[in-house]
Amino acid sequence: MPEVAIKLKANVRSRVLSGHPWVFANEVEALAPAEHDGEVIELRDRTGRFLGSGIYNSKSQIIWRRISRDRVVLDAAFIRAALERALARRGGALEGGNRRLVWSESDDLPGVVADQFGDTVVLQIQTLAMDRRAAIIVETLAELTGAAEVILRNDASIRRLEGLPSAVSTRSGREWAPRWHAIDGFDYWLDLQNGQKTGFYLDQREQHAAVARHARGRRVLDAFCNQGSFALHAARAGATQVRGLDSAFDAISQAKRNAERNGVKAEFESVNVFDYFGAKRDETWDLIVLDPPPFAKSKSALDGALRGYKELNLRAMKALAPGGLLATYTCSHHMQDAELRSVLADASADAKRKVQVVEFCHQPADHPVLVTMPESEYLRGYILRVE
């Protein structure tokens, strides 16, 4: 059991008292010795009352992350139990499945993210304590899922905040060769070892289907298309014209390859999306998808991000034919729903268009949201009718 503890300051109203799993360095009376970095220590309130066990790192801005409200040891048994619960929430590991298996604090494993692509699991570890136990996590995941390979994508920049190095490796020690892989009826050329993040954005799978339901007979523009998933689904659903835009040339090349492989008709263009909408164009669209990367990667960048989101949605609204649909998303956890709604309302007013909500959009159930942790919800959006 952990014997070392940190204590909250008397004059600070920490969110942890309301159930949030994080404690910041400026919220405690004193830091624990650095020798406890990467280990489990206790948290106490100013009266000495026990508040939970969590992983500690004095070098991180977030010094403590709760793993349990009880006194626990972060050993192989704890990790196995947490992983078993995570898989049970998702109905077990299914052969050929494509989904998120572990979502950090939401699954009691702060900093651990795991995605399943058939017989391969892509694992990200972003906290010191979990990194020290990486071998246990890898072997337990392999055992519980029956995965043929586990790829450790420990190359996210966030690892620097924990004092961790960047590295990519596999459980087997062999290279994972890129290959075609089926996701929701389409073949995608996946490079799970070297592609973006865990190789594919599984969090938007439900939205691909949602947009496809509205695509038949419409001219569809997929902005920030990445590998072209929205475009592919819209084309197969019966869109009369589909165009995908992305500033990354390699993403456009891959989107074209995916379209050809799946026998769907869609065109793709490498271009800055803001510039594309800013150019004087006579074209209008019946359905526009906006799925940009996170503009607000930190809280300090939120104001600028809000201006960017407003301008982007304003330009898209102006490019829609009357009665057209706008599917718009944000993947920044710093941007809450009220802020997104305000951005869309301002864009609607400036565009002088009547805008109605057709669907509310959120991240799927395999990315569970903790009600006490706003940061666990990062994907939100709307499908809007623009009169």
C-alpha positions in Angstrom: 0.0 0.0 0.0 1.3 3.5 -0.7 2.6 5.2 2.4 3.6 8.6 0.8 1.0 11.3 0.5 0.6 14.8 -0.8 -1.9 17.2 0.8 -4.1 19.8 -0.9 -3.6 23.4 0.1 -6.2 24.8 2.5 -7.0 27.9 0.3 -7.3 26.1 -3.1 -10.6 24.7 -4.3 -9.2 21.8 -6.3 -11.5 20.0 -8.9 -10.4 16.7 -7.4 -12.8 17.4 -4.5 -15.6 17.2 -7.1 -14.5 14.0 -8.6 -11.9 15.1 -11.2 -9.0 12.7 -11.3 -6.2 15.3 -11.7 -4.2 17.4 -9.2 -1.8 20.1 -10.3 1.5 21.1 -8.7 0.1 24.5 -7.5 -2.8 22.8 -5.6 -0.7 20.9 -3.0 1.2 22.1 0.1 4.4 20.4 -1.0 5.6 18.0 -3.6 6.6 14.4 -2.7 10.3 13.5 -3.2 11.2 12.8 -6.8 12.1 9.3 -5.9 8.4 8.5 -5.9 8.0 9.7 -9.5 6.2 7.0 -11.5 4.8 5.3 -8.4 1.5 5.3 -6.5 1.0 7.7 -3.7 -2.0 8.9 -1.6 -3.8 12.2 -1.8 -5.2 13.8 1.3 -7.3 16.9 1.8 -6.2 19.7 4.2 -7.6 17.9 7.2 -5.7 14.7 6.3 -8.7 12.8 5.0 -7.8 10.2 2.4 -9.0 11.0 -1.1 -7.6 8.2 -3.2 -4.5 6.5 -4.7 -2.9 7.9 -7.8 0.2 7.9 -10.0 2.7 10.6 -9.2 5.2 12.6 -11.3 6.8 15.7 -9.8 8.2 16.6 -13.3 4.7 16.9 -14.8 2.3 19.8 -14.4 -0.3 17.2 -13.6 1.5 15.7 -10.6 -1.2 13.2 -9.5 -3.7 11.2 -11.5 -6.3 9.1 -9.6 -6.4 5.4 -10.3 -8.7 4.4 -7.4 -10.6 5.9 -4.5 -9.2 3.0 -2.4 -5.7 2.1 -1.4 -4.3 0.1 -4.2 -1.0 -1.1 -5.6 -0.3 -0.6 -9.3 0.9 -4.1 -10.0 0.1 -6.8 -12.6 -3.1 -7.7 -10.9 -4.4 -4.2 -10.9 -3.6 -3.7 -14.6 -5.2 -7.0 -15.6 -8.4 -6.1 -13.7 -8.5 -2.6 -15.3 -8.0 -4.1 -18.7 -10.6 -6.8 -18.2 -13.1 -4.1 -17.1 -12.3 -2.0 -20.2 -12.8 -5.0 -22.5 -16.0 -6.0 -20.8 -17.4 -2.4 -21.3 -16.9 -2.9 -25.0 -18.3 -6.4 -25.1 -15.0 -8.3 -25.2 -12.3 -8.4 -27.9 -14.1 -9.4 -31.1 -12.2 -11.0 -34.0 -11.8 -8.5 -36.9 -13.0 -5.7 -34.6 -12.0 -2.1 -35.1 -12.4 0.0 -31.9 -10.9 1.7 -29.0 -10.1 -0.8 -26.2 -8.7 1.6 -23.5 -9.4 5.3 -23.0 -7.0 6.6 -20.3 -8.7 7.8 -17.1 -12.1 6.6 -18.3 -10.7 3.1 -18.0 -8.7 3.7 -14.8 -5.4 3.6 -16.6 -4.3 7.3 -17.0 -2.2 7.9 -20.1 -3.0 4.5 -21.7 -4.8 4.5 -25.0 -5.3 1.3 -27.0 -7.0 0.8 -30.4 -7.8 -2.6 -32.0 -7.5 -3.2 -35.7 -8.4 -6.8 -36.2 -5.6 -8.9 -34.9 -3.4 -5.9 -34.1 -3.5 -3.6 -31.1 -1.9 -0.1 -31.3 -0.9 1.1 -27.8 0.0 4.6 -26.7 1.4 5.2 -23.2 1.7 8.8 -22.0 2.4 8.8 -18.3 5.6 7.8 -16.4 4.0 5.3 -14.1 2.3 3.4 -16.9 5.4 3.6 -19.1 7.4 1.8 -16.3 4.8 -1.0 -16.5 4.6 -1.1 -20.3 5.7 -4.7 -20.5 2.9 -5.8 -18.2 0.4 -3.8 -20.2 1.6 -5.2 -23.5 1.6 -8.8 -22.4 -1.8 -8.6 -20.7 -3.4 -6.9 -23.7 -2.0 -9.5 -26.0 -3.3 -12.3 -23.7 -6.8 -10.8 -23.2 -7.4 -9.9 -26.9 -5.5 -12.7 -28.6 -3.7 -10.0 -30.7 -1.0 -11.3 -33.1 0.9 -8.0 -32.6 1.0 -5.0 -30.3 2.5 -1.8 -31.7 3.8 0.7 -29.1 3.2 4.2 -30.6 5.1 6.1 -27.9 5.9 9.0 -30.2 3.2 11.5 -29.1 4.6 14.9 -28.2 2.7 14.9 -24.9 5.2 12.3 -23.6 7.7 15.2 -23.2 5.5 16.7 -20.5 6.1 13.5 -18.4 9.8 13.5 -19.2 9.5 10.5 -21.4 11.4 9.7 -24.7 9.8 9.2 -28.0 9.9 5.7 -29.5 8.0 3.3 -31.7 8.3 -0.5 -31.3 6.4 -3.8 -31.6 5.9 -6.6 -29.2 7.5 -9.1 -31.6 10.4 -6.8 -32.5 9.5 -7.1 -36.2 8.3 -4.3 -38.4 4.6 -4.1 -39.0 4.2 -3.9 -42.8 1.5 -1.5 -44.1 -1.5 -3.4 -45.5 -5.1 -3.2 -46.6 -7.5 -3.5 -43.7 -11.3 -3.5 -43.8 -13.2 -0.9 -41.7 -17.0 -0.5 -42.0 -17.1 -2.0 -45.5 -14.1 -0.1 -46.9 -10.5 -1.2 -47.4 -8.0 1.3 -46.1 -4.2 1.2 -46.6 -3.1 1.3 -43.0 0.4 2.1 -41.7 -0.2 1.5 -38.0 3.4 1.7 -37.1 4.1 5.1 -38.8 0.8 6.7 -39.6 -0.9 9.5 -37.7 -1.6 8.7 -34.0 -2.8 5.1 -33.8 -3.1 4.9 -37.6 -6.8 5.6 -38.2 -9.4 7.9 -36.5 -11.8 5.4 -35.1 -13.6 8.0 -33.1 -15.4 9.3 -36.3 -16.7 6.0 -37.5 -20.3 6.7 -36.3 -20.2 10.1 -38.0 -19.1 8.6 -41.3 -22.3 6.7 -41.3 -24.3 9.7 -40.1 -23.1 11.9 -42.9 -23.7 9.1 -45.5 -27.4 8.9 -44.5 -27.7 12.5 -45.9 -25.5 12.1 -48.9 -27.7 10.6 -51.6 -28.4 13.0 -54.5 -26.2 15.7 -53.0 -22.9 17.3 -54.0 -20.6 16.7 -51.1 -17.4 18.6 -50.0 -15.2 16.8 -47.4 -12.9 19.4 -45.9 -9.8 18.2 -43.9 -10.5 14.8 -45.5 -7.4 12.9 -44.3 -7.7 9.4 -45.7 -11.1 10.3 -47.3 -13.4 8.4 -45.0 -16.3 10.9 -45.2 -15.9 11.2 -48.9 -15.8 7.4 -49.5 -19.0 6.8 -47.4 -20.8 9.7 -49.1 -19.8 8.5 -52.6 -21.0 4.9 -51.9 -24.3 6.3 -50.4 -25.2 7.9 -53.7 -23.7 11.5 -53.7 -23.7 13.0 -57.2 -20.4 14.6 -56.7 -17.7 14.2 -54.0 -14.6 16.3 -53.5 -12.1 15.9 -50.6 -9.7 18.6 -49.4 -6.6 18.4 -47.3 -3.4 20.4 -47.0 -1.3 17.2 -46.5 -0.2 15.8 -49.9 0.4 12.3 -48.5 -3.2 12.3 -47.1 -4.6 13.2 -50.5 -2.5 10.5 -52.2 -3.8 8.0 -49.7 -7.4 9.1 -50.1 -7.1 8.7 -53.9 -5.6 5.2 -53.4 -8.5 4.3 -51.0 -11.1 5.5 -53.5 -9.6 3.5 -56.3 -9.3 0.4 -54.2 -13.0 0.6 -53.2 -14.3 1.5 -56.6 -16.0 4.7 -55.6 -15.9 8.0 -57.5 -14.5 10.9 -55.6 -11.9 13.6 -56.4 -9.3 14.9 -54.0 -7.3 18.1 -53.9 -4.3 19.1 -51.8 -5.1 22.7 -50.7 -5.3 24.9 -47.6 -9.0 24.7 -46.7 -9.2 28.3 -45.5 -7.7 29.4 -48.8 -10.1 27.2 -50.8 -13.2 28.8 -49.2 -11.6 32.2 -49.4 -11.1 32.1 -53.1 -13.9 33.6 -55.2 -15.8 30.6 -56.4 -19.2 30.2 -58.1 -19.6 26.6 -56.9 -21.9 25.7 -54.1 -22.4 22.5 -52.3 -25.3 20.6 -50.8 -23.4 19.0 -48.0 -20.1 20.2 -46.5 -18.1 18.2 -43.9 -15.7 20.2 -41.6 -13.5 17.9 -39.6 -10.4 20.0 -38.8 -7.5 19.1 -36.6 -7.7 20.6 -33.0 -7.2 24.4 -33.3 -7.0 24.7 -29.5 -4.2 22.4 -28.3 -3.9 24.3 -25.1 -6.3 26.4 -23.0 -4.3 29.6 -23.8 -4.9 29.0 -27.5 -8.7 28.8 -27.1 -9.5 32.4 -28.0 -7.6 32.2 -31.3 -9.2 28.8 -32.0 -12.7 30.1 -31.5 -12.0 32.8 -34.1 -10.6 30.2 -36.5 -13.6 27.9 -36.0 -16.1 30.7 -36.5 -14.4 31.9 -39.8 -14.2 28.3 -41.1 -17.9 27.6 -40.4 -18.9 31.1 -41.7 -17.2 30.4 -45.1 -18.7 26.9 -45.3 -22.2 28.3 -44.6 -21.8 30.8 -47.4 -20.7 28.0 -49.7 -23.8 25.9 -49.1 -26.8 26.0 -51.4 -30.1 26.9 -49.7 -31.3 24.0 -47.6 -27.8 22.5 -47.6 -26.3 20.6 -44.7 -23.2 21.3 -42.7 -21.6 18.5 -40.7 -19.1 20.3 -38.4 -16.9 18.9 -35.7 -14.2 19.9 -33.2 -11.8 17.5 -31.6 -10.4 19.8 -28.9 -11.3 19.1 -25.3 -10.7 22.7 -24.5 -13.7 23.7 -26.5 -16.9 22.8 -24.7 -20.3 22.5 -26.3 -21.5 25.9 -25.2 -18.5 27.5 -26.9 -19.0 25.5 -30.1 -22.7 26.5 -30.2 -21.8 30.1 -29.7 -19.3 29.9 -32.6 -22.0 28.4 -34.9 -24.6 31.0 -33.8 -22.1 33.9 -34.6 -21.3 32.3 -37.9 -24.9 31.9 -38.8 -25.7 35.6 -37.9 -22.7 36.8 -40.0 -23.7 34.6 -42.9 -27.3 35.8 -42.6 -28.5 32.3 -42.9 -31.2 30.4 -40.9 -29.4 27.4 -39.3 -31.2 24.5 -37.6 -29.8 21.5 -35.8 -30.5 18.2 -37.5 -28.3 16.0 -35.4 -26.1 16.3 -32.3 -22.8 14.5 -32.6 -20.5 13.0 -30.0 -17.6 10.6 -29.7 -18.7 6.9 -29.7 -19.3 4.7 -26.6 -15.9 3.0 -27.0 -14.4 6.4 -26.0 -16.3 6.7 -22.7 -16.7 10.1 -21.1 -16.3 10.7 -17.4 -18.9 13.1 -16.2 -16.4 14.5 -13.6 -13.7 15.0 -16.3 -14.5 17.3 -19.2 -11.2 16.5 -20.8 -12.3 12.9 -21.5 -14.9 14.4 -23.9 -13.1 15.9 -26.9 -15.2 15.1 -30.0 -18.4 17.0 -30.5 -20.3 18.4 -33.4 -23.5 19.1 -35.3 -25.2 18.3 -38.5 -26.9 21.5 -39.4 -29.5 22.6 -42.1 -28.5 26.0 -43.6 -31.6 27.7 -45.1 
